[in-house]
Amino acid sequence: MKLNKLCMAALVAGTIGVTLSSCKDSYLDETQITQHDTEYFKTQDGLDALVTGAYQTLKFRYEYQWAYNMWHMGVDEFTGGNNDIAAYNHYSSALNSTQGDLATVWNTYYGLIEQSNIVIANVPQYYDQSSPNYNVRLGEGYFLRAYGYFELVKLFGGVPLKLQPSSSLETYFTRATADECYKQIISDFEQAYNLLPTSSLQTGRLLKTAAAHFLAKSHLFRASEANDSWNSSYKASDLEAVIKYGKEVLAAHPLCDNFLDLWNYTKPNDVNESVSEVVLAAQFSDNSDSWGRFGNQMHLCYPSVYQNLAGCVRDISGGREFCYVSATEYAMEVFDRVNDSRFWKSFVTVYNSNKGSAAPKWEESQSAYFPAGAVAGEGRFKGGEPGIKYIVNAPEDKRFTDIDGKRSDIGVLKDGKLMNTHTFIRYYADEDFNWNVNKAERTGNYYTLYPHNRSVAISKWRDGSRNGYNSQFGCRDAITARSAEDVLMIAEAYIRQGEGHYADAITYLNMLRDRAGYYEGEDRSKSPDGGQAYLNNPLGNGVANTDGVIYTDANTYYESNNIAETTAETKSVMHLNSVDDIYNMPNEQRIYQALKCNSNAEKMMCFLLDERSRELIGEGHRYEDLVRTRTLDARWHAFNDGAGQGIGNFDPSKHYLRPIPQSFLDGITNESGAKLSDEEKAAMQNPGY
């Protein structure tokens, strides 16, 4: 069974001192179902309830706008979308200590830490030590405290360490160093690793392997470039720990046979959500009692806008297109789109028409360009047929021109004939390769549109199980950790150990690359995703007076790649035979050149980050990866067109850390009990803010 959500109050009033009281004070604003004071947490039932309630915070990274802002924007893979957030996509002046999402993140994770402190302090005193759940509850407390601090230190650097529960409001805090924070985080994850079970009857409960995954991750983060000013004495042992714990996770959570198995979502709580590769997932469902205020809202972040194209209206199957981000040229160029199935299993490239009566008509004035079967005055497509296509072609492709020079989505010519759909072309015949960073030099229909409301959209979060076509409440689980990332962390640790270990790294990289290749007989023209869950949704497509659904499992694989249909396997092509394959891989060369990667070591780490992108794109890891490796500056400037918008600019002396929330600085005191002076606040704040 899934975890039952219990109402847990956490009142955070501008400080990290937390008072736990009745549910009416909950920041979730949920219905009060019971009322207890902190004495309840001196009972076994109370501690069970407290821990179960604390699991709610695992959903936080997927629930609302702070999720998109904090972990998905301002990277090499995605630039600003239709709802462009300048502070985070472009590092504008709006990214400052008063930005509200920062305080929400800060307060939420310190709320989790306070809950965890109570568990760690009270379980040994008030929990039956002969209970089979004794170690489990204590292990959950240690894990959740480590998780809260890990989330904070990745964003803010060293933060105040508070390891005892509050008995009253506390206002005096000093910041620990990042070194001190990582020592505590790793110690707590080790405690959890030693206490947590290897299995559970409840889906979603923390297991030993979740602690192992985050031990590998925290050791890798400590060993990364972000901490080079102080981490030299840890690096060797940290990399060995990454390999040790990563291998344990992989042994317990074998990779899915097909990359699609992770994303082939058909309905809530179905087999797709319990595949072997998932180590930890935030538990959502179609039970509205489990949603809290938000549900899983990541389905809103990535969709390309389709509802304002003739013949298409919003429905459940297509998603609600808030479109906060848009794919960059890098997000397409980093893939071998002929042989690597992950591109087509991660992005949407075809949308059906669900209102054929409103489709654009063939115009008599353009009859010289009609394809076979076109009749003036008739609709260019019908409901239930493809109405929108994204052609992700190579810059060498010369098939596509346009009828009037305006790059209109209904004026696209392929080999001199009009395409019947709304069509968005990556490269027209007269365009050469361009990273599209400089405004005056942009090419392709994706980049002539601003804001970028059209692009190939991530399909990994698509959710056709929602309870309405405008509903923000997503029902599918959010994968927090999967063993593919452990594979990548092991490979990275070997790369960091030096050239003598590159062959070991390749062994692990090939686990993912071999899987990414197409199987013999696999249909490359199909890419099912979570939009298909509408078929199991009692509401169906959720829109009256339509004649089809937006969702289709079709893609533009063959039209984009301009190759003959084939069912041959591509795993042998994807396989790395030696380091020379990495150094000389065709689709890597432009990236190496853009980032000025000249040495073998530079190319190996660049390739590793690119492989992380190919495997994990859109899953919420990218910002942290580029921050910890100190590559965000170079990659944002090379690949994100925010660098040429004039809206903001990534400043490496400032933007590798988020600002400490102003509400925290305004609410705390110095050791004497007085409010902080401006000078004391500046000393507590991160540089540049």
C-alpha positions, 0 to 999 in steps of 0.5 A: 500500500502507498503511504497514508498522508497524515497532517503534520504542522510545521510553523516557520516564522521567518526563522529556522526555529520550528514550533510543531502544533495543531494541523490548522497551522500547517503550511500545507493548509490542509483540512485539520483531521486531528489535534495534538501538541508535541507531547504526542510525539513522546508516544509510539503512535505519535512518532509513527505519525510524525515520520509518516507526515515527514514523507510529505516533504519528499514531494516538495521538489515536484509540487509548485513553481519553486520546483521549476525555478530552483532545479530545472531552469537556467541550464544548458538543456533549457532556456526560457519558455512561454512563461519565462522566469527571468530570475532563474532562467536568465539570472536577472536582478530579480534573483535576490534574497527577497525572491519568495521561493527561496524562503519557501525552500529554506523553511520547508527543509528546516521544517523537515529537519525539525521533524527529524530532530524530534524523531532522532531524539524521541525514538530512543526514549519513547519507542518500544525497542523490541518493536520491529519498527524501532530501527526503521523509525530511527533510520527514517529520522536520520535519512530525512534530516540528512536529506533536508541538509543535503538539499540546503547545502547544494543550494546555499552552501554552508548553512546553520546546523541545528541537531536538537529539537526546539523547546521554544522559539530560537533566533540566534544562529551561525552558519556552519561551513560546507565541510561541517555540513557534509560531515553531518550529512554523510554521518546521518546517511550512514546511520540511516544505511545501518538502520533501514531495512532492505525491504518494506510492505509499504511502497514508498518507504525508505530502504537501505538502498535509498540511503546508499544512493544518497551516500554515493551522491553526497560523497560525489558532491563533496568530491566535486569542483564546488568544494575544491577549496577544502575537499582535497583530503576527502577526494580519494576516499569519497570516490571509493565510497561512490563506487562502493555504494553505487554498486550496492544500489545497482545490484539491488535495483537492476536497470530496466531492459528498455529505457521506455519502461521508466516512462510508459505510464498508463495509470496511477499506481500501475506496474510502471511505477514499481519498476526495478530501477526506481530506488526512491519516488515521491508518492502521488496518486489519483486519490485527492486526499494525497495531493496536499495543496499541489499534487505533482505539478512537473507536468506543467513545466515542459509542455510546448504550447499547442492549444492556440494552433488551429485544429488543436484545443487543450485536453487531458491527454496533451497536458496543460501547457504552462511551458516554463522552459524550452529546449535549447539547441544543445538538448537536441545536438547532444543526442545521436538521434538516429541510434539513441532511442532516449531522445525519442523516448524523452521528447514529444514531436507529434501532436494529433488534432482534436478539433479537425473542424477548425484545422487550417484549409488548403488555399487555392492561391498556393495550389502549385505547392499542394501535395498529392490529394490536397483539395482547395477549401478542405481541411489540411488534416482531420481530427485524430490525425497529426496536426503538429510536427516538430522536425528535429533534423540535422543542419546538413538537411536541405529538404525544407524551405518555406513558401513566403520567407516568413517561416510560418508553421503552415508554410513549410515546404518539404521537397517543394510541397506544402506539409499539411501540419503545423510544422516547426523545423529545426533547420531550413535549407538555407541555415547552417549550424548555430547554437542560437545564443546570439540574438542576431544570429538565431536560426530555425523556427524554434528560435524565431519565436519569442517567448519560446512557446514552441519546442520539442517538449520533455515527455517524462512528466506527461500525465493523462490521469489528471481529473480535468484538462486544466487540472494542475494536480498530477497523479504520477509518482516523481522519481527521486532516485533511480539506479541509472544515476548510480551507474553514472556516478560510478563512471564519474568516480572512475573518470575522476580517479584518472586515465588508468580507470577510464576503461572501468568508466566505459564499462558502466557507461555502456550499461546505459548506452547499450540499453539506449540503442534500439532493439532488433525489430523495435518500431522507431516511429512510436514513442508512447508516454504518460499522455496515454493514461487518458485511456484509463481515465474515467474522464477520457480526453476531458473536453467536449465537442472534440473529434480526437485527442492531442496525444499520439504515440507517433513521432517524427523519427523518420521525417527528422532523420531522413532515413528509410524505415528499418528494424535493425538494432543500434546497440552495437553502434551505441557501444563504446569500444574504447576511449577513442570512441569518446574522444572522436564521437561525431555528435560530441565534436561541436560540444567539445569545441564550444566548451574548449575541451582540448585534453583527454581529461576535459573530454572525458568529463564533458562526455560524462556530463553529456551522458548524464544529459542524455539519460537524465534530461528533464528529471531535475538533476541538471542545475545541481550537476553543473553547479557542483562541477563548476561548469554552469558558467561555461555551459550557460553562456555557450548553449542558453540563449539567455546569454544573448537576451540582455535580461540577465547574466550568469556571474560565477562569483555570485550565482553558484549559490542561491541567496540566503532568504531575507526573511531569515536574516530579518528574523534572527538575532545576534548572540546578544539578542538584538536584530542583526545590523546591515553589516551582520546580515551582509556577513551572513549572506552569500557573496554578491547578494 
